[in-house]
Amino acid sequence: MKFLAALAPYLINHVVRYIFTALGVSIVTYVGFDLLLDNLKNRFISEMGAIPAGAIQLFYIAGGGVVLNIMFGLLAFVVTFKTLSKIGFGRKAS
């Protein structure tokens, strides 16, 4: 029982440290990526203003809006997946 009592603070210290580290990295990555994605969307919208209205309508009729949503969703998924795969609890990636 003394062994568990001596081991508990060590385990709690490391688990809490890993959780705070993962949480901090996640928050920084999310906020940074959110700003980057918003900037990219705004830039894309402003650049579409230079295209004639008829061409934009044809783009949307052909499914261009759906493709843009899929691309932005894919970008968000890939960044999230890569970030979460790098946050490990001491595991080595194989």
N, C-alpha and C positions, 0 to 999 in steps of 0.2 A: 504494500500500500504506500510505503514511503517513496517507492520508485515512481508511482503514478503522481504523487503529490509533487515530486521534484520535476517530473516531465511536463506537467500541465502548464506551468507558466511559459516554458520554452515553446510548446506547441501553439499556445494561444498567441504568443508574440509573433511567431512566424506566420500563422494563418492570418492574423489581423494585418500584418505588414503586406502580405500578398494581396489581400482583398483591397486595401487602400491603394496599393500600387496599380492594381488592375482597374479600380474605379477611377483613379486619376488619369491614367492613360486613356481610358474609354471616354471620359468627359472631354479631355483636350482634343482627342481625335474627332469626336462627334461635332464639337463646336467648330473646329477648323474645317472639317469637311462640309458642314452645313453652310458656312460662309462661302467656301469655294463653289459649292453647287449653286447657291443663290446667285453668286456673281456670274457663273457660267450661263444660267438660265436668263438672267437679265441682259447679258450681252447678246445672247442668241435672239431674244425678243427684240432688242433694239436694232440688230442687224436685219431682222425680217421686215422692219419698217421700210427698208430701201427697196424691197421687192414689190413689183406691181400687184395690186389686189387680185387680179385674175389668176396670176401664178400661185399666189398663196391659197386661193380657193381650190385650185386643181391639186395642190399639194395635200390639202386636208381631205379632199374627196378621195384621193388615192391612198389615204391611210397614213399620211405623214405624221399626224398628231399622235397616232397610236405608236408609231415607230419611235418617235421622240420620247414618249412616256416609257417605253420598254428600254430604251437606251439609258435614260436617267435612272430608272430603277435598277438596271443591271450594274451601272456604275456604283450606285449606293450599296448594292449587295456585295460586289467584289471588294470594295474598300472595307466594309464591315467584316466580311469573312476573313480577309487577310489580317486585319487588325486583331480580331479575336483569336486567330490561329497563332499569332505571335505572343499573345498574353497567355503564358502557361504557368502552372504552379510548379516550376522547377523541372518540368519534363523536357527532355531533349527531343527535338523534331527529327524524325527518321526519314 
